[in-house]
Amino acid sequence: MGDRDAHLRSADFLDVARFPEIAFASRSVKPTADGLAITGDLSLHGVTREVVLQAEFSGTGKDPWGNQRAGFSAKAGLDRRDFGLVWNAALEAGGVLVGEKVEITIELEAIQQAAAQAA
C-alpha cells in the first residue's frame, strides 16, 4: 500500500508537489427524485471541470454534545483523462493496469450553528 500511495502522489498521477489540493466549488443545488444534484467545479491536477454530485440525505440527530447534525452522501463519476491523469501501463495478458473511470464518494456531516443574537 505504501508503494501504491507514493505512486499516486507522484508526477505519474496526482503530482501533489505541483498540485497539493483538490477542490470543489458548488454553483447550484437542485432537488431530484433521489435527493440532490449538486453542480460545481472540480479542480484536480491543475484542471477545472464541471461535475455533478448526486447527493442523498442520510438523516439528522443530536451528537453527544447536544449539537444537531445532518448527514449526506454524494457520488460522481468522471474520466481521469479529462483532468490530465493519463499514466498507464500495458499488462502482459492484455489490457491496461489503470481504468479510466473514477468514482468519487463523499460522506459529509454538517453541524447546525446556533442562531446569531441581535445586538
Phi and psi in radians as a Rosetta constraint file:
Dihedral C 1 N 2 CA 2 C 2 CIRCULARHARMONIC -1.053 0.35
Dihedral N 2 CA 2 C 2 N 3 CIRCULARHARMONIC -0.750 0.35
Dihedral C 2 N 3 CA 3 C 3 CIRCULARHARMONIC -1.146 0.35
Dihedral N 3 CA 3 C 3 N 4 CIRCULARHARMONIC -0.723 0.35
Dihedral C 3 N 4 CA 4 C 4 CIRCULARHARMONIC -1.080 0.35
Dihedral N 4 CA 4 C 4 N 5 CIRCULARHARMONIC -0.832 0.35
Dihedral C 4 N 5 CA 5 C 5 CIRCULARHARMONIC -1.106 0.35
Dihedral N 5 CA 5 C 5 N 6 CIRCULARHARMONIC -0.695 0.35
Dihedral C 5 N 6 CA 6 C 6 CIRCULARHARMONIC -1.115 0.35
Dihedral N 6 CA 6 C 6 N 7 CIRCULARHARMONIC -0.696 0.35
Dihedral C 6 N 7 CA 7 C 7 CIRCULARHARMONIC -1.150 0.35
Dihedral N 7 CA 7 C 7 N 8 CIRCULARHARMONIC -0.701 0.35
Dihedral C 7 N 8 CA 8 C 8 CIRCULARHARMONIC -1.102 0.35
Dihedral N 8 CA 8 C 8 N 9 CIRCULARHARMONIC -0.565 0.35
Dihedral C 8 N 9 CA 9 C 9 CIRCULARHARMONIC -1.381 0.35
Dihedral N 9 CA 9 C 9 N 10 CIRCULARHARMONIC -0.272 0.35
Dihedral C 9 N 10 CA 10 C 10 CIRCULARHARMONIC -1.296 0.35
Dihedral N 10 CA 10 C 10 N 11 CIRCULARHARMONIC 3.071 0.35
Dihedral C 10 N 11 CA 11 C 11 CIRCULARHARMONIC -1.131 0.35
Dihedral N 11 CA 11 C 11 N 12 CIRCULARHARMONIC -0.320 0.35
Dihedral C 11 N 12 CA 12 C 12 CIRCULARHARMONIC -1.130 0.35
Dihedral N 12 CA 12 C 12 N 13 CIRCULARHARMONIC -0.529 0.35
Dihedral C 12 N 13 CA 13 C 13 CIRCULARHARMONIC -2.146 0.35
Dihedral N 13 CA 13 C 13 N 14 CIRCULARHARMONIC -1.781 0.35
Dihedral C 13 N 14 CA 14 C 14 CIRCULARHARMONIC -1.337 0.35
Dihedral N 14 CA 14 C 14 N 15 CIRCULARHARMONIC -0.365 0.35
Dihedral C 14 N 15 CA 15 C 15 CIRCULARHARMONIC 0.855 0.35
Dihedral N 15 CA 15 C 15 N 16 CIRCULARHARMONIC 1.035 0.35
Dihedral C 15 N 16 CA 16 C 16 CIRCULARHARMONIC -1.121 0.35
Dihedral N 16 CA 16 C 16 N 17 CIRCULARHARMONIC -0.334 0.35
Dihedral C 16 N 17 CA 17 C 17 CIRCULARHARMONIC -1.144 0.35
Dihedral N 17 CA 17 C 17 N 18 CIRCULARHARMONIC -0.670 0.35
Dihedral C 17 N 18 CA 18 C 18 CIRCULARHARMONIC -1.606 0.35
Dihedral N 18 CA 18 C 18 N 19 CIRCULARHARMONIC -0.540 0.35
Dihedral C 18 N 19 CA 19 C 19 CIRCULARHARMONIC -2.263 0.35
Dihedral N 19 CA 19 C 19 N 20 CIRCULARHARMONIC 1.334 0.35
Dihedral C 19 N 20 CA 20 C 20 CIRCULARHARMONIC -1.283 0.35
Dihedral N 20 CA 20 C 20 N 21 CIRCULARHARMONIC -0.199 0.35
Dihedral C 20 N 21 CA 21 C 21 CIRCULARHARMONIC -2.209 0.35
Dihedral N 21 CA 21 C 21 N 22 CIRCULARHARMONIC 2.582 0.35
Dihedral C 21 N 22 CA 22 C 22 CIRCULARHARMONIC -2.014 0.35
Dihedral N 22 CA 22 C 22 N 23 CIRCULARHARMONIC 2.272 0.35
Dihedral C 22 N 23 CA 23 C 23 CIRCULARHARMONIC -2.310 0.35
Dihedral N 23 CA 23 C 23 N 24 CIRCULARHARMONIC 2.613 0.35
Dihedral C 23 N 24 CA 24 C 24 CIRCULARHARMONIC -2.293 0.35
Dihedral N 24 CA 24 C 24 N 25 CIRCULARHARMONIC 2.220 0.35
Dihedral C 24 N 25 CA 25 C 25 CIRCULARHARMONIC -2.091 0.35
Dihedral N 25 CA 25 C 25 N 26 CIRCULARHARMONIC 2.005 0.35
Dihedral C 25 N 26 CA 26 C 26 CIRCULARHARMONIC -1.294 0.35
Dihedral N 26 CA 26 C 26 N 27 CIRCULARHARMONIC 2.556 0.35
Dihedral C 26 N 27 CA 27 C 27 CIRCULARHARMONIC -2.036 0.35
Dihedral N 27 CA 27 C 27 N 28 CIRCULARHARMONIC -0.489 0.35
Dihedral C 27 N 28 CA 28 C 28 CIRCULARHARMONIC -2.719 0.35
Dihedral N 28 CA 28 C 28 N 29 CIRCULARHARMONIC 2.654 0.35
Dihedral C 28 N 29 CA 29 C 29 CIRCULARHARMONIC -2.292 0.35
Dihedral N 29 CA 29 C 29 N 30 CIRCULARHARMONIC 2.129 0.35
Dihedral C 29 N 30 CA 30 C 30 CIRCULARHARMONIC -2.254 0.35
Dihedral N 30 CA 30 C 30 N 31 CIRCULARHARMONIC 2.422 0.35
Dihedral C 30 N 31 CA 31 C 31 CIRCULARHARMONIC -1.202 0.35
Dihedral N 31 CA 31 C 31 N 32 CIRCULARHARMONIC 2.531 0.35
Dihedral C 31 N 32 CA 32 C 32 CIRCULARHARMONIC -2.250 0.35
Dihedral N 32 CA 32 C 32 N 33 CIRCULARHARMONIC 3.050 0.35
Dihedral C 32 N 33 CA 33 C 33 CIRCULARHARMONIC -1.071 0.35
Dihedral N 33 CA 33 C 33 N 34 CIRCULARHARMONIC -0.510 0.35
Dihedral C 33 N 34 CA 34 C 34 CIRCULARHARMONIC -1.825 0.35
Dihedral N 34 CA 34 C 34 N 35 CIRCULARHARMONIC 0.002 0.35
Dihedral C 34 N 35 CA 35 C 35 CIRCULARHARMONIC 2.652 0.35
Dihedral N 35 CA 35 C 35 N 36 CIRCULARHARMONIC -1.970 0.35
Dihedral C 35 N 36 CA 36 C 36 CIRCULARHARMONIC -2.370 0.35
Dihedral N 36 CA 36 C 36 N 37 CIRCULARHARMONIC 2.557 0.35
Dihedral C 36 N 37 CA 37 C 37 CIRCULARHARMONIC -1.907 0.35
Dihedral N 37 CA 37 C 37 N 38 CIRCULARHARMONIC 2.016 0.35
Dihedral C 37 N 38 CA 38 C 38 CIRCULARHARMONIC -1.860 0.35
Dihedral N 38 CA 38 C 38 N 39 CIRCULARHARMONIC 1.915 0.35
Dihedral C 38 N 39 CA 39 C 39 CIRCULARHARMONIC -1.692 0.35
Dihedral N 39 CA 39 C 39 N 40 CIRCULARHARMONIC 2.323 0.35
Dihedral C 39 N 40 CA 40 C 40 CIRCULARHARMONIC -2.867 0.35
Dihedral N 40 CA 40 C 40 N 41 CIRCULARHARMONIC -3.057 0.35
Dihedral C 40 N 41 CA 41 C 41 CIRCULARHARMONIC -1.830 0.35
Dihedral N 41 CA 41 C 41 N 42 CIRCULARHARMONIC 2.111 0.35
Dihedral C 41 N 42 CA 42 C 42 CIRCULARHARMONIC -1.723 0.35
Dihedral N 42 CA 42 C 42 N 43 CIRCULARHARMONIC 2.143 0.35
Dihedral C 42 N 43 CA 43 C 43 CIRCULARHARMONIC -1.868 0.35
Dihedral N 43 CA 43 C 43 N 44 CIRCULARHARMONIC 2.103 0.35
Dihedral C 43 N 44 CA 44 C 44 CIRCULARHARMONIC -2.595 0.35
Dihedral N 44 CA 44 C 44 N 45 CIRCULARHARMONIC 2.217 0.35
Dihedral C 44 N 45 CA 45 C 45 CIRCULARHARMONIC 1.051 0.35
Dihedral N 45 CA 45 C 45 N 46 CIRCULARHARMONIC 0.596 0.35
Dihedral C 45 N 46 CA 46 C 46 CIRCULARHARMONIC 1.398 0.35
Dihedral N 46 CA 46 C 46 N 47 CIRCULARHARMONIC 0.128 0.35
Dihedral C 46 N 47 CA 47 C 47 CIRCULARHARMONIC -2.135 0.35
Dihedral N 47 CA 47 C 47 N 48 CIRCULARHARMONIC 2.419 0.35
Dihedral C 47 N 48 CA 48 C 48 CIRCULARHARMONIC -2.047 0.35
Dihedral N 48 CA 48 C 48 N 49 CIRCULARHARMONIC 2.235 0.35
Dihedral C 48 N 49 CA 49 C 49 CIRCULARHARMONIC -2.389 0.35
Dihedral N 49 CA 49 C 49 N 50 CIRCULARHARMONIC 2.675 0.35
Dihedral C 49 N 50 CA 50 C 50 CIRCULARHARMONIC -1.276 0.35
Dihedral N 50 CA 50 C 50 N 51 CIRCULARHARMONIC 2.379 0.35
Dihedral C 50 N 51 CA 51 C 51 CIRCULARHARMONIC -2.376 0.35
Dihedral N 51 CA 51 C 51 N 52 CIRCULARHARMONIC 2.511 0.35
Dihedral C 51 N 52 CA 52 C 52 CIRCULARHARMONIC -1.953 0.35
Dihedral N 52 CA 52 C 52 N 53 CIRCULARHARMONIC 2.060 0.35
Dihedral C 52 N 53 CA 53 C 53 CIRCULARHARMONIC -1.572 0.35
Dihedral N 53 CA 53 C 53 N 54 CIRCULARHARMONIC 2.283 0.35
Dihedral C 53 N 54 CA 54 C 54 CIRCULARHARMONIC -1.654 0.35
Dihedral N 54 CA 54 C 54 N 55 CIRCULARHARMONIC 1.973 0.35
Dihedral C 54 N 55 CA 55 C 55 CIRCULARHARMONIC -1.965 0.35
Dihedral N 55 CA 55 C 55 N 56 CIRCULARHARMONIC 2.573 0.35
Dihedral C 55 N 56 CA 56 C 56 CIRCULARHARMONIC -2.188 0.35
Dihedral N 56 CA 56 C 56 N 57 CIRCULARHARMONIC 2.450 0.35
Dihedral C 56 N 57 CA 57 C 57 CIRCULARHARMONIC -1.403 0.35
Dihedral N 57 CA 57 C 57 N 58 CIRCULARHARMONIC 2.235 0.35
Dihedral C 57 N 58 CA 58 C 58 CIRCULARHARMONIC -1.696 0.35
Dihedral N 58 CA 58 C 58 N 59 CIRCULARHARMONIC -0.273 0.35
Dihedral C 58 N 59 CA 59 C 59 CIRCULARHARMONIC 2.214 0.35
Dihedral N 59 CA 59 C 59 N 60 CIRCULARHARMONIC 3.073 0.35
Dihedral C 59 N 60 CA 60 C 60 CIRCULARHARMONIC -2.240 0.35
Dihedral N 60 CA 60 C 60 N 61 CIRCULARHARMONIC 2.866 0.35
Dihedral C 60 N 61 CA 61 C 61 CIRCULARHARMONIC -3.139 0.35
Dihedral N 61 CA 61 C 61 N 62 CIRCULARHARMONIC 2.915 0.35
Dihedral C 61 N 62 CA 62 C 62 CIRCULARHARMONIC -1.595 0.35
Dihedral N 62 CA 62 C 62 N 63 CIRCULARHARMONIC 2.425 0.35
Dihedral C 62 N 63 CA 63 C 63 CIRCULARHARMONIC -1.509 0.35
Dihedral N 63 CA 63 C 63 N 64 CIRCULARHARMONIC 3.074 0.35
Dihedral C 63 N 64 CA 64 C 64 CIRCULARHARMONIC -1.064 0.35
Dihedral N 64 CA 64 C 64 N 65 CIRCULARHARMONIC -0.281 0.35
Dihedral C 64 N 65 CA 65 C 65 CIRCULARHARMONIC -1.748 0.35
Dihedral N 65 CA 65 C 65 N 66 CIRCULARHARMONIC 0.109 0.35
Dihedral C 65 N 66 CA 66 C 66 CIRCULARHARMONIC 1.538 0.35
Dihedral N 66 CA 66 C 66 N 67 CIRCULARHARMONIC 0.064 0.35
Dihedral C 66 N 67 CA 67 C 67 CIRCULARHARMONIC -1.407 0.35
Dihedral N 67 CA 67 C 67 N 68 CIRCULARHARMONIC 2.495 0.35
Dihedral C 67 N 68 CA 68 C 68 CIRCULARHARMONIC -1.465 0.35
Dihedral N 68 CA 68 C 68 N 69 CIRCULARHARMONIC 2.227 0.35
Dihedral C 68 N 69 CA 69 C 69 CIRCULARHARMONIC -2.126 0.35
Dihedral N 69 CA 69 C 69 N 70 CIRCULARHARMONIC 2.617 0.35
Dihedral C 69 N 70 CA 70 C 70 CIRCULARHARMONIC -2.244 0.35
Dihedral N 70 CA 70 C 70 N 71 CIRCULARHARMONIC 2.446 0.35
Dihedral C 70 N 71 CA 71 C 71 CIRCULARHARMONIC -1.962 0.35
Dihedral N 71 CA 71 C 71 N 72 CIRCULARHARMONIC 2.555 0.35
Dihedral C 71 N 72 CA 72 C 72 CIRCULARHARMONIC -2.466 0.35
Dihedral N 72 CA 72 C 72 N 73 CIRCULARHARMONIC 2.602 0.35
Dihedral C 72 N 73 CA 73 C 73 CIRCULARHARMONIC -2.167 0.35
Dihedral N 73 CA 73 C 73 N 74 CIRCULARHARMONIC 2.417 0.35
Dihedral C 73 N 74 CA 74 C 74 CIRCULARHARMONIC -2.401 0.35
Dihedral N 74 CA 74 C 74 N 75 CIRCULARHARMONIC 2.555 0.35
Dihedral C 74 N 75 CA 75 C 75 CIRCULARHARMONIC -2.419 0.35
Dihedral N 75 CA 75 C 75 N 76 CIRCULARHARMONIC 2.628 0.35
Dihedral C 75 N 76 CA 76 C 76 CIRCULARHARMONIC -2.643 0.35
Dihedral N 76 CA 76 C 76 N 77 CIRCULARHARMONIC 2.531 0.35
Dihedral C 76 N 77 CA 77 C 77 CIRCULARHARMONIC -1.872 0.35
Dihedral N 77 CA 77 C 77 N 78 CIRCULARHARMONIC 2.535 0.35
Dihedral C 77 N 78 CA 78 C 78 CIRCULARHARMONIC -2.606 0.35
Dihedral N 78 CA 78 C 78 N 79 CIRCULARHARMONIC 2.872 0.35
Dihedral C 78 N 79 CA 79 C 79 CIRCULARHARMONIC -1.743 0.35
Dihedral N 79 CA 79 C 79 N 80 CIRCULARHARMONIC 2.050 0.35
Dihedral C 79 N 80 CA 80 C 80 CIRCULARHARMONIC -1.049 0.35
Dihedral N 80 CA 80 C 80 N 81 CIRCULARHARMONIC -0.463 0.35
Dihedral C 80 N 81 CA 81 C 81 CIRCULARHARMONIC -1.148 0.35
Dihedral N 81 CA 81 C 81 N 82 CIRCULARHARMONIC -0.478 0.35
Dihedral C 81 N 82 CA 82 C 82 CIRCULARHARMONIC -1.103 0.35
Dihedral N 82 CA 82 C 82 N 83 CIRCULARHARMONIC -0.318 0.35
Dihedral C 82 N 83 CA 83 C 83 CIRCULARHARMONIC -1.903 0.35
Dihedral N 83 CA 83 C 83 N 84 CIRCULARHARMONIC 0.289 0.35
Dihedral C 83 N 84 CA 84 C 84 CIRCULARHARMONIC 1.364 0.35
Dihedral N 84 CA 84 C 84 N 85 CIRCULARHARMONIC 0.240 0.35
Dihedral C 84 N 85 CA 85 C 85 CIRCULARHARMONIC -1.657 0.35
Dihedral N 85 CA 85 C 85 N 86 CIRCULARHARMONIC 1.551 0.35
Dihedral C 85 N 86 CA 86 C 86 CIRCULARHARMONIC -1.983 0.35
Dihedral N 86 CA 86 C 86 N 87 CIRCULARHARMONIC -0.092 0.35
Dihedral C 86 N 87 CA 87 C 87 CIRCULARHARMONIC -1.016 0.35
Dihedral N 87 CA 87 C 87 N 88 CIRCULARHARMONIC 2.476 0.35
Dihedral C 87 N 88 CA 88 C 88 CIRCULARHARMONIC -2.805 0.35
Dihedral N 88 CA 88 C 88 N 89 CIRCULARHARMONIC 2.985 0.35
Dihedral C 88 N 89 CA 89 C 89 CIRCULARHARMONIC -2.494 0.35
Dihedral N 89 CA 89 C 89 N 90 CIRCULARHARMONIC 2.397 0.35
Dihedral C 89 N 90 CA 90 C 90 CIRCULARHARMONIC -1.297 0.35
Dihedral N 90 CA 90 C 90 N 91 CIRCULARHARMONIC 2.500 0.35
Dihedral C 90 N 91 CA 91 C 91 CIRCULARHARMONIC -1.682 0.35
Dihedral N 91 CA 91 C 91 N 92 CIRCULARHARMONIC 2.576 0.35
Dihedral C 91 N 92 CA 92 C 92 CIRCULARHARMONIC -0.987 0.35
Dihedral N 92 CA 92 C 92 N 93 CIRCULARHARMONIC -0.683 0.35
Dihedral C 92 N 93 CA 93 C 93 CIRCULARHARMONIC -1.429 0.35
Dihedral N 93 CA 93 C 93 N 94 CIRCULARHARMONIC 0.036 0.35
Dihedral C 93 N 94 CA 94 C 94 CIRCULARHARMONIC 1.809 0.35
Dihedral N 94 CA 94 C 94 N 95 CIRCULARHARMONIC 2.786 0.35
Dihedral C 94 N 95 CA 95 C 95 CIRCULARHARMONIC 1.453 0.35
Dihedral N 95 CA 95 C 95 N 96 CIRCULARHARMONIC -2.966 0.35
Dihedral C 95 N 96 CA 96 C 96 CIRCULARHARMONIC -2.228 0.35
Dihedral N 96 CA 96 C 96 N 97 CIRCULARHARMONIC 2.833 0.35
Dihedral C 96 N 97 CA 97 C 97 CIRCULARHARMONIC -1.269 0.35
Dihedral N 97 CA 97 C 97 N 98 CIRCULARHARMONIC -0.696 0.35
Dihedral C 97 N 98 CA 98 C 98 CIRCULARHARMONIC -2.032 0.35
Dihedral N 98 CA 98 C 98 N 99 CIRCULARHARMONIC 2.261 0.35
Dihedral C 98 N 99 CA 99 C 99 CIRCULARHARMONIC -1.260 0.35
Dihedral N 99 CA 99 C 99 N 100 CIRCULARHARMONIC 2.807 0.35
Dihedral C 99 N 100 CA 100 C 100 CIRCULARHARMONIC -1.552 0.35
Dihedral N 100 CA 100 C 100 N 101 CIRCULARHARMONIC -0.508 0.35
Dihedral C 100 N 101 CA 101 C 101 CIRCULARHARMONIC -1.524 0.35
Dihedral N 101 CA 101 C 101 N 102 CIRCULARHARMONIC 2.375 0.35
Dihedral C 101 N 102 CA 102 C 102 CIRCULARHARMONIC -2.220 0.35
Dihedral N 102 CA 102 C 102 N 103 CIRCULARHARMONIC 2.393 0.35
Dihedral C 102 N 103 CA 103 C 103 CIRCULARHARMONIC -1.930 0.35
Dihedral N 103 CA 103 C 103 N 104 CIRCULARHARMONIC 2.230 0.35
Dihedral C 103 N 104 CA 104 C 104 CIRCULARHARMONIC -1.724 0.35
Dihedral N 104 CA 104 C 104 N 105 CIRCULARHARMONIC 2.292 0.35
Dihedral C 104 N 105 CA 105 C 105 CIRCULARHARMONIC -2.178 0.35
Dihedral N 105 CA 105 C 105 N 106 CIRCULARHARMONIC 2.267 0.35
Dihedral C 105 N 106 CA 106 C 106 CIRCULARHARMONIC -2.144 0.35
Dihedral N 106 CA 106 C 106 N 107 CIRCULARHARMONIC 2.250 0.35
Dihedral C 106 N 107 CA 107 C 107 CIRCULARHARMONIC -1.927 0.35
Dihedral N 107 CA 107 C 107 N 108 CIRCULARHARMONIC 2.102 0.35
Dihedral C 107 N 108 CA 108 C 108 CIRCULARHARMONIC -2.161 0.35
Dihedral N 108 CA 108 C 108 N 109 CIRCULARHARMONIC 2.415 0.35
Dihedral C 108 N 109 CA 109 C 109 CIRCULARHARMONIC -2.204 0.35
Dihedral N 109 CA 109 C 109 N 110 CIRCULARHARMONIC 2.188 0.35
Dihedral C 109 N 110 CA 110 C 110 CIRCULARHARMONIC -1.942 0.35
Dihedral N 110 CA 110 C 110 N 111 CIRCULARHARMONIC 2.480 0.35
Dihedral C 110 N 111 CA 111 C 111 CIRCULARHARMONIC -1.938 0.35
Dihedral N 111 CA 111 C 111 N 112 CIRCULARHARMONIC 2.225 0.35
Dihedral C 111 N 112 CA 112 C 112 CIRCULARHARMONIC -1.261 0.35
Dihedral N 112 CA 112 C 112 N 113 CIRCULARHARMONIC 2.256 0.35
Dihedral C 112 N 113 CA 113 C 113 CIRCULARHARMONIC -1.492 0.35
Dihedral N 113 CA 113 C 113 N 114 CIRCULARHARMONIC 2.639 0.35
Dihedral C 113 N 114 CA 114 C 114 CIRCULARHARMONIC -1.187 0.35
Dihedral N 114 CA 114 C 114 N 115 CIRCULARHARMONIC 2.537 0.35
Dihedral C 114 N 115 CA 115 C 115 CIRCULARHARMONIC -1.100 0.35
Dihedral N 115 CA 115 C 115 N 116 CIRCULARHARMONIC 2.408 0.35
Dihedral C 115 N 116 CA 116 C 116 CIRCULARHARMONIC -1.238 0.35
Dihedral N 116 CA 116 C 116 N 117 CIRCULARHARMONIC 2.410 0.35
Dihedral C 116 N 117 CA 117 C 117 CIRCULARHARMONIC -1.561 0.35
Dihedral N 117 CA 117 C 117 N 118 CIRCULARHARMONIC 2.410 0.35
Dihedral C 117 N 118 CA 118 C 118 CIRCULARHARMONIC -1.203 0.35
Dihedral N 118 CA 118 C 118 N 119 CIRCULARHARMONIC 2.464 0.35
